[in-house]
Amino acid sequence: MHDVKLLDAILDRVVMESPSVEALQNLSADAGYKGVPAWNAVVSHNYQPHFKQRREDARLKRSEPGYKARRWVVERTHS
């Protein structure tokens, strides 16, 4: 089963409260999470979604000096 199918359940079980209930938190994910169900799950949990393909990050790294790709801790660890 792909993680995107469990996204809503995972976001329901976040164990740490965000610093401010009113401020949107950012949530970065790869293109596998693009789509209406994932977008709705992220927005309904008060996160600002950032779904990018690796091509976009590669292009921005070339065109913007100092640009750093946004990656989940797990993705960085596995890299």
C-alpha positions in Angstrom: 0.0 0.0 0.0 1.3 3.4 -0.9 1.8 6.0 1.9 -0.6 8.4 0.2 -3.5 6.1 1.1 -2.6 6.4 4.8 -1.9 10.2 4.8 -5.1 11.2 6.4 -4.7 8.6 9.2 -1.1 9.6 9.8 -1.9 13.3 10.0 -4.7 12.4 12.5 -2.1 10.9 14.8 0.5 13.6 15.0 1.9 13.4 18.5 3.2 17.0 18.9 1.1 20.0 18.8 2.2 22.8 16.4 3.6 25.9 18.0 0.6 28.0 16.9 -2.8 26.7 16.0 -3.5 29.8 13.8 -0.3 29.6 11.7 -0.2 27.1 8.9 2.7 24.6 9.1 4.5 23.5 5.9 4.3 19.9 4.7 6.7 18.8 2.0 6.2 15.7 -0.1 7.2 14.3 -3.5 5.1 14.0 -6.6 3.6 10.7 -5.4 1.3 12.8 -3.1 0.0 15.1 -5.9 -3.7 14.7 -6.2 -7.0 15.9 -4.8 -7.3 13.3 -1.9 -3.8 14.0 -0.5 -4.2 17.8 -1.1 -7.5 17.7 0.9 -6.0 15.7 3.7 -3.1 18.1 4.1 -5.2 21.2 4.0 -7.9 19.8 6.3 -5.1 19.3 8.9 -4.0 23.0 8.7 -0.8 22.4 6.7 0.4 24.3 3.6 1.2 21.6 1.0 4.4 21.6 -1.0 4.4 18.7 -3.6 7.3 18.9 -6.0 8.9 16.6 -8.5 12.6 16.1 -8.4 12.9 17.9 -11.7 11.6 21.1 -10.2 14.2 20.9 -7.4 17.0 20.2 -9.9 16.0 23.2 -12.0 15.8 25.5 -9.1 19.2 24.4 -7.8 20.7 25.4 -11.2 18.9 28.7 -11.5 18.8 30.0 -7.9 22.1 30.1 -6.0 21.8 28.7 -2.5 18.5 26.9 -3.2 18.0 23.8 -1.0 15.5 21.1 -1.8 12.8 20.4 0.8 12.9 16.8 1.9 11.4 14.7 4.6 13.9 13.5 7.3 13.3 9.9 6.1 14.1 10.7 2.5 17.3 12.5 3.6 18.3 9.6 5.8 17.7 7.0 3.0 19.7 9.1 0.6 
